[in-house]
Each structure stands twice: as C-alpha cells, then as structure tokens.
C-alpha cells in the first residue's frame, strides 16, 4: 500500500497554573498547528480547562473537563488549531490545583512531505 506521510518537528507549551486566571502564552513569531491538549489533574474532582486563540476555542466545545486523578486529552476544534505568527494561546483552569496543561504543536502545514511505500 502506497501513501503519503509528513515529517516535522514537534514542540510543546507547558502551563503550570498559579491561579484560575487566564495565562497568555505570547507567540514567539511562528506559525503552528495545535495537535493535542492535555491536562494533568491530581485532585479528586474534575477541573475545567479552556484553551483559546484569544477569541476562538481550540478545544472542541470550549471547556473540557480533566477527570479526577488522571491526565485527560481534549478533543480539538479543527477549525481553530492553526495559528499565525501574531496569534497567542490563552489557557484558563477552574482550579489552580491542576498540575499542568500541555499543548502539543507542529509547524503549520504538517511538515515536509514523504512518500510512504
């Protein structure tokens, strides 16, 4: 079976909340695509997480709940995962007990094309 594949570098942003106010991650001047968002919740209760581009929700449905005592991956809103070099990420949690929020990214366009055989 032949197909195509992409090769690219990945990078991540890690947010460690100190309170439940929004944390803005200033874009270092790159275009990129968010490919995953996860939250690590060590508490016994769900913690809500919101990730936006300042206006639009990156996570599908806006707020996603990180389940108690585990890491939870969010569904993404594919219409809002591509960032220009001037757009910033915003992360907000409902409880500062959240250990961290990880945002995994790749370059816009998915990288260099390869032929898979």
MARMI-720894 format. One record per residue: residue in three letters; x, y, z of N, C-alpha, C, CB in turn; residue number from 1. Coordinates in Angstrom, 1 decimal, padded with zeros to 4 digits. Glycine has a CB too. Layout:
// MARMI-720894
- type | n_px | n_py | n_pz | ca_px | ca_py | ca_pz | c_px | c_py | c_pz | cb_px | cb_py | cb_pz | seq
- Ala | X | Y | Z | X | Y | Z | X | Y | Z | X | Y | Z | NUM
...
// end
This chain:
// MARMI-720894
- type | n_px | n_py | n_pz | ca_px | ca_py | ca_pz | c_px | c_py | c_pz | cb_px | cb_py | cb_pz | seq
- Unk | 000.9 | -001.2 | 000.0 | 000.0 | 000.0 | 000.0 | 000.9 | 001.2 | 000.0 | -001.0 | 000.0 | 001.2 | 1
- Unk | 000.7 | 002.1 | -000.9 | 001.5 | 003.3 | -001.0 | 000.6 | 004.5 | -000.5 | 001.9 | 003.7 | -002.5 | 2
- Unk | 001.3 | 005.5 | 000.0 | 000.6 | 006.6 | 000.6 | 001.5 | 007.8 | 000.8 | -000.1 | 006.3 | 001.9 | 3
- Unk | 001.1 | 008.8 | 001.5 | 002.0 | 009.9 | 001.8 | 002.1 | 010.1 | 003.3 | 001.5 | 011.2 | 001.1 | 4
- Unk | 003.1 | 010.7 | 003.7 | 003.3 | 011.0 | 005.1 | 004.0 | 012.3 | 005.3 | 004.2 | 009.8 | 005.8 | 5
- Unk | 004.0 | 012.9 | 006.4 | 004.7 | 014.1 | 006.7 | 005.7 | 013.9 | 007.8 | 003.6 | 015.2 | 007.1 | 6
- Unk | 006.8 | 014.6 | 007.7 | 007.8 | 014.6 | 008.8 | 008.0 | 016.0 | 009.2 | 009.2 | 014.0 | 008.3 | 7
- Unk | 008.0 | 016.3 | 010.5 | 008.2 | 017.6 | 011.1 | 008.6 | 017.6 | 012.5 | 006.8 | 018.4 | 010.9 | 8
- Unk | 009.1 | 018.7 | 013.0 | 009.4 | 018.8 | 014.4 | 008.2 | 019.1 | 015.2 | 010.5 | 019.9 | 014.5 | 9
- Unk | 008.2 | 018.6 | 016.4 | 007.1 | 019.0 | 017.3 | 007.7 | 019.8 | 018.4 | 006.4 | 017.7 | 017.9 | 10
- Unk | 006.8 | 020.6 | 019.1 | 007.2 | 021.3 | 020.3 | 006.0 | 021.4 | 021.1 | 007.8 | 022.7 | 019.9 | 11
- Unk | 006.2 | 021.8 | 022.4 | 005.0 | 021.9 | 023.3 | 005.2 | 023.2 | 024.1 | 004.9 | 020.7 | 024.1 | 12
- Unk | 004.0 | 023.6 | 024.6 | 003.9 | 024.6 | 025.6 | 003.4 | 024.0 | 026.9 | 003.0 | 025.8 | 025.2 | 13
- Unk | 004.0 | 024.3 | 028.0 | 003.6 | 023.7 | 029.3 | 003.1 | 024.9 | 030.2 | 004.7 | 022.9 | 030.0 | 14
- Unk | 001.9 | 024.8 | 030.7 | 001.4 | 025.8 | 031.6 | 001.2 | 025.2 | 032.9 | 000.1 | 026.4 | 031.0 | 15
- Unk | 001.8 | 025.8 | 033.9 | 001.6 | 025.4 | 035.3 | 000.8 | 026.5 | 036.0 | 003.0 | 025.1 | 036.1 | 16
- Unk | -000.5 | 026.3 | 036.2 | -001.3 | 027.4 | 036.7 | -000.9 | 027.8 | 038.2 | -002.8 | 027.1 | 036.6 | 17
- Unk | -000.9 | 029.1 | 038.5 | -000.8 | 029.5 | 039.8 | -002.1 | 030.0 | 040.4 | 000.3 | 030.6 | 039.9 | 18
- Unk | -003.1 | 030.2 | 039.6 | -004.4 | 030.6 | 040.0 | -005.4 | 030.3 | 038.8 | -004.5 | 032.1 | 040.4 | 19
- Unk | -006.6 | 030.7 | 039.0 | -007.6 | 030.3 | 037.9 | -007.8 | 031.5 | 036.9 | -008.9 | 030.0 | 038.5 | 20
- Unk | -006.9 | 032.4 | 036.8 | -006.9 | 033.5 | 035.8 | -006.3 | 033.0 | 034.5 | -006.1 | 034.8 | 036.3 | 21
- Unk | -006.7 | 033.5 | 033.4 | -006.1 | 033.1 | 032.1 | -004.6 | 033.4 | 032.1 | -006.8 | 033.8 | 031.0 | 22
- Unk | -003.9 | 032.4 | 031.5 | -002.4 | 032.6 | 031.2 | -002.3 | 032.7 | 029.7 | -001.6 | 031.3 | 031.7 | 23
- Unk | -001.7 | 033.8 | 029.3 | -001.5 | 034.1 | 027.9 | -000.1 | 033.7 | 027.5 | -001.8 | 035.6 | 027.5 | 24
- Unk | 000.1 | 032.8 | 026.5 | 001.4 | 032.4 | 026.0 | 001.6 | 033.3 | 024.8 | 001.4 | 030.9 | 025.7 | 25
- Unk | 002.6 | 034.1 | 024.9 | 002.9 | 035.0 | 023.7 | 003.6 | 034.2 | 022.7 | 003.8 | 036.2 | 024.2 | 26
- Unk | 003.1 | 034.3 | 021.5 | 003.7 | 033.6 | 020.3 | 005.1 | 034.1 | 020.0 | 002.7 | 033.7 | 019.1 | 27
- Unk | 006.1 | 033.2 | 019.9 | 007.4 | 033.7 | 019.6 | 007.6 | 034.1 | 018.1 | 008.4 | 032.6 | 019.9 | 28
- Unk | 006.5 | 034.2 | 017.4 | 006.6 | 034.7 | 016.0 | 006.6 | 033.5 | 015.0 | 007.9 | 035.5 | 015.8 | 29
- Unk | 006.0 | 032.4 | 015.4 | 005.9 | 031.2 | 014.5 | 004.5 | 030.9 | 014.1 | 006.5 | 030.0 | 015.2 | 30
- Unk | 004.3 | 030.4 | 012.9 | 003.1 | 029.8 | 012.6 | 003.1 | 028.3 | 013.0 | 002.7 | 029.9 | 011.0 | 31
- Unk | 002.0 | 027.8 | 013.5 | 002.0 | 026.5 | 014.0 | 000.6 | 025.9 | 014.1 | 002.6 | 026.4 | 015.4 | 32
- Unk | 000.5 | 024.6 | 014.3 | -000.8 | 023.9 | 014.4 | -000.8 | 023.2 | 015.8 | -001.1 | 023.0 | 013.2 | 33
- Unk | -001.9 | 023.3 | 016.6 | -002.0 | 022.6 | 017.8 | -002.5 | 021.2 | 017.4 | -003.0 | 023.3 | 018.8 | 34
- Unk | -001.8 | 020.2 | 017.9 | -002.2 | 018.8 | 017.6 | -002.7 | 018.0 | 018.8 | -001.1 | 018.0 | 016.9 | 35
- Unk | -002.6 | 018.6 | 020.0 | -003.0 | 017.9 | 021.2 | -003.0 | 018.9 | 022.4 | -002.2 | 016.7 | 021.5 | 36
- Unk | -004.0 | 018.7 | 023.3 | -004.1 | 019.4 | 024.5 | -004.4 | 018.4 | 025.6 | -005.1 | 020.6 | 024.5 | 37
- Unk | -003.6 | 018.4 | 026.7 | -003.9 | 017.5 | 027.8 | -003.8 | 018.3 | 029.1 | -003.0 | 016.3 | 027.8 | 38
- Unk | -004.5 | 017.8 | 030.1 | -004.4 | 018.4 | 031.4 | -004.2 | 017.3 | 032.5 | -005.7 | 019.2 | 031.8 | 39
- Unk | -003.3 | 017.6 | 033.4 | -003.0 | 016.6 | 034.5 | -003.6 | 017.1 | 035.8 | -001.4 | 016.5 | 034.7 | 40
- Unk | -004.6 | 016.3 | 036.2 | -005.4 | 016.7 | 037.4 | -005.1 | 015.7 | 038.6 | -006.9 | 016.7 | 037.1 | 41
- Unk | -004.4 | 016.1 | 039.6 | -004.1 | 015.2 | 040.7 | -005.2 | 015.2 | 041.8 | -002.8 | 015.6 | 041.3 | 42
- Unk | -006.3 | 016.0 | 041.6 | -007.3 | 016.2 | 042.7 | -008.4 | 015.1 | 042.5 | -007.9 | 017.6 | 042.6 | 43
- Unk | -009.2 | 015.0 | 043.5 | -010.3 | 014.1 | 043.5 | -011.6 | 014.6 | 042.8 | -010.7 | 013.7 | 044.8 | 44
- Unk | -011.5 | 015.8 | 042.2 | -012.7 | 016.3 | 041.4 | -012.2 | 016.8 | 040.1 | -013.3 | 017.5 | 042.2 | 45
- Unk | -013.2 | 016.8 | 039.1 | -012.8 | 017.3 | 037.8 | -012.4 | 018.8 | 037.8 | -014.0 | 017.1 | 036.8 | 46
- Unk | -011.5 | 019.1 | 036.9 | -011.1 | 020.5 | 036.7 | -011.3 | 020.9 | 035.3 | -009.6 | 020.8 | 037.2 | 47
- Unk | -012.0 | 022.0 | 035.1 | -012.3 | 022.5 | 033.7 | -011.1 | 023.3 | 033.2 | -013.5 | 023.4 | 033.7 | 48
- Unk | -010.8 | 023.1 | 031.9 | -009.7 | 023.8 | 031.2 | -010.3 | 024.4 | 029.9 | -008.5 | 022.8 | 030.8 | 49
- Unk | -009.9 | 025.7 | 029.6 | -010.2 | 026.3 | 028.4 | -009.0 | 026.8 | 027.7 | -011.2 | 027.6 | 028.7 | 50
- Unk | -008.8 | 026.4 | 026.4 | -007.7 | 026.9 | 025.6 | -008.2 | 027.6 | 024.4 | -006.8 | 025.6 | 025.2 | 51
- Unk | -007.8 | 028.8 | 024.2 | -008.3 | 029.6 | 023.0 | -007.1 | 030.3 | 022.3 | -009.3 | 030.7 | 023.5 | 52
- Unk | -007.5 | 030.9 | 021.2 | -006.5 | 031.8 | 020.5 | -006.8 | 033.2 | 020.9 | -006.6 | 031.6 | 018.9 | 53
- Unk | -007.4 | 033.4 | 022.0 | -007.8 | 034.8 | 022.4 | -009.3 | 035.1 | 022.1 | -006.9 | 035.8 | 021.8 | 54
- Unk | -009.8 | 034.4 | 021.0 | -011.2 | 034.6 | 020.6 | -011.9 | 033.2 | 020.4 | -011.2 | 035.4 | 019.3 | 55
- Unk | -011.3 | 032.3 | 019.7 | -011.9 | 031.1 | 019.3 | -011.3 | 029.9 | 020.2 | -011.6 | 030.7 | 017.9 | 56
- Unk | -012.2 | 029.0 | 020.5 | -011.8 | 027.8 | 021.3 | -011.0 | 026.8 | 020.5 | -013.1 | 027.1 | 021.8 | 57
- Unk | -009.8 | 026.4 | 021.0 | -009.0 | 025.4 | 020.4 | -009.6 | 024.0 | 020.7 | -007.5 | 025.6 | 020.9 | 58
- Unk | -010.1 | 023.9 | 021.9 | -010.7 | 022.6 | 022.3 | -012.1 | 022.6 | 021.9 | -010.5 | 022.4 | 023.9 | 59
- Unk | -012.6 | 021.4 | 021.4 | -013.9 | 021.3 | 020.9 | -014.9 | 021.5 | 022.0 | -014.1 | 019.9 | 020.3 | 60
- Unk | -015.9 | 022.4 | 021.7 | -016.9 | 022.7 | 022.7 | -016.4 | 023.7 | 023.8 | -017.3 | 021.5 | 023.4 | 61
- Unk | -015.2 | 024.2 | 023.6 | -014.7 | 025.2 | 024.6 | -014.0 | 024.6 | 025.8 | -015.8 | 026.2 | 025.0 | 62
- Unk | -014.8 | 024.5 | 026.9 | -014.2 | 024.0 | 028.1 | -014.2 | 022.5 | 028.0 | -015.1 | 024.4 | 029.3 | 63
- Unk | -013.1 | 021.9 | 028.5 | -013.1 | 020.4 | 028.6 | -012.7 | 020.1 | 030.1 | -012.1 | 019.7 | 027.6 | 64
- Unk | -013.3 | 019.0 | 030.6 | -013.1 | 018.6 | 031.9 | -012.0 | 017.6 | 032.0 | -014.4 | 018.0 | 032.5 | 65
- Unk | -011.0 | 017.9 | 032.9 | -009.9 | 017.0 | 033.2 | -010.4 | 016.1 | 034.3 | -008.5 | 017.7 | 033.6 | 66
- Unk | -010.5 | 014.8 | 034.1 | -011.1 | 014.0 | 035.1 | -010.3 | 013.8 | 036.4 | -011.4 | 012.6 | 034.5 | 67
- Unk | -010.9 | 013.4 | 037.4 | -010.2 | 013.4 | 038.7 | -009.1 | 012.3 | 038.7 | -011.2 | 013.0 | 039.8 | 68
- Unk | -007.9 | 012.7 | 039.3 | -006.8 | 011.8 | 039.5 | -006.2 | 011.2 | 038.2 | -007.1 | 010.7 | 040.4 | 69
- Unk | -006.2 | 012.0 | 037.1 | -005.6 | 011.5 | 035.8 | -005.3 | 012.6 | 034.9 | -006.6 | 010.5 | 035.2 | 70
- Unk | -004.6 | 012.2 | 033.8 | -004.4 | 013.1 | 032.7 | -005.5 | 012.9 | 031.6 | -003.0 | 012.9 | 032.0 | 71
- Unk | -006.1 | 014.0 | 031.1 | -007.2 | 013.9 | 030.2 | -006.8 | 014.6 | 028.9 | -008.5 | 014.5 | 030.8 | 72
- Unk | -007.0 | 014.0 | 027.8 | -006.8 | 014.6 | 026.5 | -008.1 | 015.2 | 026.0 | -006.2 | 013.6 | 025.4 | 73
- Unk | -008.0 | 016.4 | 025.4 | -009.1 | 017.1 | 024.9 | -009.4 | 016.8 | 023.4 | -009.0 | 018.7 | 025.1 | 74
- Unk | -010.6 | 016.8 | 023.0 | -010.9 | 016.9 | 021.5 | -010.7 | 018.3 | 021.1 | -012.4 | 016.4 | 021.3 | 75
- Unk | -010.2 | 018.4 | 019.8 | -009.8 | 019.7 | 019.3 | -010.9 | 020.2 | 018.3 | -008.5 | 019.7 | 018.6 | 76
- Unk | -011.1 | 021.5 | 018.2 | -011.9 | 022.1 | 017.2 | -011.0 | 022.4 | 016.0 | -012.6 | 023.5 | 017.7 | 77
- Unk | -011.0 | 021.5 | 015.0 | -010.1 | 021.6 | 013.9 | -010.2 | 022.9 | 013.1 | -010.3 | 020.4 | 013.0 | 78
- Unk | -011.2 | 023.7 | 013.3 | -011.3 | 024.9 | 012.6 | -010.5 | 026.0 | 013.2 | -012.8 | 025.4 | 012.6 | 79
- Unk | -010.0 | 025.7 | 014.5 | -009.2 | 026.8 | 015.2 | -007.9 | 026.3 | 015.8 | -010.1 | 027.3 | 016.3 | 80
- Unk | -007.2 | 025.3 | 015.1 | -006.0 | 024.8 | 015.6 | -004.7 | 025.4 | 014.9 | -005.9 | 023.3 | 015.4 | 81
- Unk | -005.0 | 026.2 | 013.8 | -003.8 | 026.8 | 013.1 | -003.6 | 028.2 | 013.6 | -004.1 | 026.8 | 011.6 | 82
- Unk | -002.4 | 028.5 | 013.9 | -002.1 | 029.8 | 014.5 | -001.1 | 030.6 | 013.6 | -001.4 | 029.7 | 015.9 | 83
- Unk | -001.4 | 031.9 | 013.4 | -000.5 | 032.8 | 012.6 | 000.6 | 033.2 | 013.6 | -001.2 | 034.0 | 012.0 | 84
- Unk | 001.6 | 033.8 | 013.0 | 002.8 | 034.3 | 013.8 | 002.4 | 035.4 | 014.9 | 003.9 | 034.8 | 012.9 | 85
- Unk | 001.2 | 035.9 | 014.7 | 000.8 | 037.0 | 015.7 | -000.3 | 036.6 | 016.6 | 000.3 | 038.2 | 014.9 | 86
- Unk | -000.8 | 035.3 | 016.5 | -001.8 | 034.9 | 017.5 | -001.2 | 034.2 | 018.7 | -002.8 | 033.9 | 016.8 | 87
- Unk | -001.8 | 034.5 | 019.8 | -001.3 | 033.9 | 021.1 | -002.3 | 032.9 | 021.6 | -001.1 | 035.0 | 022.2 | 88
- Unk | -001.7 | 032.0 | 022.5 | -002.6 | 031.0 | 023.1 | -003.0 | 031.5 | 024.5 | -001.8 | 029.6 | 023.3 | 89
- Unk | -004.2 | 031.2 | 024.9 | -004.7 | 031.5 | 026.2 | -005.2 | 030.2 | 026.9 | -005.8 | 032.6 | 026.2 | 90
- Unk | -004.8 | 030.0 | 028.2 | -005.1 | 028.8 | 028.9 | -005.7 | 029.3 | 030.2 | -003.9 | 027.9 | 029.1 | 91
- Unk | -006.9 | 028.7 | 030.6 | -007.5 | 029.0 | 031.8 | -008.0 | 027.7 | 032.5 | -008.7 | 030.0 | 031.7 | 92
- Unk | -007.8 | 027.6 | 033.8 | -008.3 | 026.4 | 034.5 | -009.2 | 026.9 | 035.6 | -007.1 | 025.6 | 035.1 | 93
- Unk | -010.1 | 026.0 | 036.0 | -011.1 | 026.3 | 037.0 | -010.6 | 026.2 | 038.4 | -012.4 | 025.5 | 036.9 | 94
- Unk | -009.4 | 025.5 | 038.6 | -008.8 | 025.2 | 039.9 | -007.3 | 025.2 | 039.7 | -009.4 | 023.9 | 040.5 | 95
- Unk | -006.6 | 026.0 | 040.5 | -005.1 | 026.1 | 040.4 | -004.4 | 024.8 | 040.8 | -004.6 | 027.3 | 041.1 | 96
- Unk | -005.2 | 023.8 | 041.3 | -004.6 | 022.6 | 041.7 | -004.1 | 021.7 | 040.5 | -005.5 | 021.8 | 042.6 | 97
- Unk | -004.6 | 022.2 | 039.3 | -004.1 | 021.5 | 038.1 | -002.6 | 021.5 | 038.1 | -004.7 | 022.2 | 036.8 | 98
- Unk | -002.0 | 020.3 | 037.9 | -000.5 | 020.2 | 037.9 | 000.1 | 020.9 | 036.6 | -000.1 | 018.8 | 037.9 | 99
- Unk | -000.5 | 020.6 | 035.4 | 000.0 | 021.3 | 034.2 | -001.0 | 021.1 | 033.1 | 001.4 | 020.8 | 033.9 | 100
- Unk | -000.9 | 022.0 | 032.1 | -001.6 | 021.8 | 030.9 | -000.6 | 021.8 | 029.8 | -002.7 | 023.0 | 030.6 | 101
- Unk | -000.6 | 020.7 | 029.0 | 000.4 | 020.5 | 027.9 | -000.3 | 020.8 | 026.5 | 001.0 | 019.1 | 027.9 | 102
- Unk | 000.3 | 021.6 | 025.7 | -000.2 | 021.9 | 024.4 | 000.9 | 021.5 | 023.4 | -000.6 | 023.5 | 024.2 | 103
- Unk | 000.6 | 020.4 | 022.6 | 001.5 | 019.9 | 021.6 | 001.3 | 020.5 | 020.3 | 001.4 | 018.4 | 021.6 | 104
- Unk | 002.3 | 020.9 | 019.6 | 002.2 | 021.6 | 018.3 | 003.2 | 021.1 | 017.3 | 002.5 | 023.1 | 018.6 | 105
- Unk | 002.9 | 021.4 | 016.0 | 003.8 | 021.1 | 014.9 | 003.7 | 022.4 | 014.0 | 003.3 | 019.9 | 014.1 | 106
- Unk | 004.7 | 022.4 | 013.1 | 004.6 | 023.6 | 012.2 | 003.4 | 023.5 | 011.3 | 005.9 | 023.6 | 011.3 | 107
- Unk | 002.9 | 024.7 | 010.9 | 001.7 | 024.8 | 010.0 | 002.0 | 024.0 | 008.7 | 001.3 | 026.2 | 009.8 | 108
- Unk | 001.0 | 023.3 | 008.2 | 001.2 | 022.5 | 007.0 | 001.6 | 021.1 | 007.3 | 002.1 | 023.2 | 006.1 | 109
- Unk | 002.0 | 020.8 | 008.5 | 002.3 | 019.4 | 008.9 | 003.7 | 019.0 | 008.6 | 001.4 | 018.5 | 008.2 | 110
- Unk | 004.6 | 019.8 | 008.0 | 005.9 | 019.5 | 007.7 | 006.2 | 019.2 | 006.3 | 006.3 | 018.3 | 008.5 | 111
- Unk | 007.3 | 018.5 | 006.0 | 007.8 | 018.1 | 004.7 | 007.1 | 016.8 | 004.2 | 009.3 | 018.0 | 004.6 | 112
- Unk | 006.7 | 016.8 | 003.0 | 006.0 | 015.5 | 002.5 | 007.0 | 014.4 | 002.2 | 005.2 | 015.8 | 001.2 | 113
- Unk | 006.7 | 013.2 | 002.5 | 007.4 | 012.0 | 002.2 | 006.5 | 011.1 | 001.5 | 007.9 | 011.3 | 003.5 | 114
- Unk | 007.1 | 010.1 | 000.7 | 006.3 | 009.1 | 000.1 | 006.5 | 007.8 | 000.9 | 006.8 | 008.9 | -001.4 | 115
- Unk | 005.4 | 007.2 | 001.3 | 005.4 | 006.0 | 002.0 | 005.0 | 004.9 | 001.1 | 004.4 | 006.1 | 003.2 | 116
- Unk | 005.8 | 003.8 | 001.1 | 005.6 | 002.6 | 000.3 | 005.4 | 001.4 | 001.1 | 006.7 | 002.5 | -000.8 | 117
// end
